[in-house]
Amino acid sequence: MLQVAAMGFVAAACAGGEASQSQAEPQGNTASNRIILAANSGSGQDALTQSPFVSPYGAYLAGIVAGYERDVSAATDFMLYALRFDPKNPQLLRRSFALTAADGRHKKATELAQSLVELEPTHGIANLVLAVDAAEQEDWARADQIIADLPARGLNTLTGPMIQAWTHVARGDREAALAQLGALRENKGFSVLYRLHVALINDVMGAQDEAEAAYQDILATVGDPTLRLVWLVGNFYERAGKQEQARALYQNFIDRRPNSTLMEPILAQLDSGAAAKPEVTGAADGIAEVLFNIAGLLSQERAEDAALVHVHQALRLKPDFLVANVLLGEVLQSQERGAEAIAVYRDVPKDSPFSWTTRLRIAEELERLGRVDDAVNELESLASYQPERFEPLFRLGNLLRGEENFVEAVKAYDRAANRLGDLEAQHWTLLYFRGIALERSKNWPRAEADFLKALELEPEQPFVMNYLAYSWVEQKQNFAEAKKMLVRAVELRPQDGYIVDSLGWVLYRMGQYEEAVKYLEQAVELRPQDSVINDHLGDAYWRVGRQKEARFQWRRALSLKPEEDQIPELQSKVTRGLNASNDI
């Protein structure tokens, strides 16, 4: 998506109440059903067996609950049912419209938008939906008039000129289109959007020299262009017969992002000699591009519901708009609507630039939904699909480690490492995570070697130093080296409670109890809910003669769900305190 320095403006525009107010979505709507039953108690009917919606009040309350539960589809159904009983209620109408628009229900959203503008003629999002409806029907004069009638405030000052510019394109007036865009020229925050749509309008209308100059102007302005920008400019070069310029542009993108797979299919198509088809072919595509650009900005600002409205409208005008579809999946992911995100990502063609990335995201969401076996299968499928890539196996190792299946995690990490060959600096994480899995599966020699190698690749990496030094301390070895490492790690990450705890613990193990207390108290302040850190502080208090405080910390540690094997020891310390056998 385009990076435009206008975030404050977008946030202010969204705060005006015109964006969707729907909540993000979860799994199931049992609480919503309970609300219906409660609201209909005394009616003599079972709301869930007689009808899903019996009382409009029950439906409204259920819609509110479903919204908070992040079940947008159910929330929309509930609100629409309630609206049938009070169709002119402004609050209910706004909420129902916002939900239908954010859920991509175009026909109903358009119908509600028309009702809403009758009550609120300047409602920005409702008028946007009506303008898109007009554009979909190629009624360009109506689309232009709807936008022109809106007051120049908020997000309208950005979307209005761009949409109207493309309505002029539809009517064959390039000069009027470019003049309409002029309203954005002097706004530095939107300079990239301005230049992009100048280039696209000239391109679509056959002014090739002007289009090329505008595309080059964009590249000179942004320095490090995004994928979409590279894709659009490269596509122009290919169609203009300037394949080498396109290749250089694509290769520069790859060089800047060596681990990215996004450009490979585009470059492969160029190498195949296949004729490039234009990305934007007319006014409908142009408006879809505008809406996609705005959706990207809104998503960056965490205005996900408003972003959903804009990206759905973009897809309404251009159903095969690949990057918009991917953005839709990203927004759904950010709202923790995993099942819906997976469904969107499944629609991404396997030969597209986004196939690899979206399949990795599918595995990520499957894991988050608790479908671990499905996530494992997805990652194994990806590993087989491209046997030279290590990332699916690396992620598989992370998944298995998270499931505490450390032996199998090590095997996955080993397979990933075998695909890499010579390790480079960025691969320290593979060694670090494999080291953790090895240590937890009782293979300390290999774990230690991985931690030390990770530090060769990424010297003074605080997480690696912490894990290695803490492990040394637990094994009662290398105290001096461990202390040195942890002092440096705390300097690098002074607010990390786990690292501060490790330094306190090595000092404890070295018999420096007063100094240990200082760091362990700080660690508890940083991580008050950690059982182990509270236990450590209790031990240190005991050694400096603060027995009452020690027992308080051990009791607190017991209340914080410690590991099962730690409970007997904590209970013993609460009862008997520490003795020589508990010492270093």
Helices and strands as residue ranges (DSSP letters): H 7-14, H 30-39, H 47-50, H 56-68, H 72-85, H 90-102, H 106-119, H 124-136, H 140-148, H 156-170, H 174-181, G 182-184, G 188-190, H 191-204, H 208-222, H 227-239, H 243-256, H 264-272, H 283-300, H 304-317, H 322-334, H 338-346, H 355-368, H 372-385, H 391-402, H 406-420, G 425-427, H 428-440, H 444-457, H 462-474, H 479-492, H 497-509, H 513-526, H 531-543, H 547-559, G 564-566, H 567-576, G 580-582
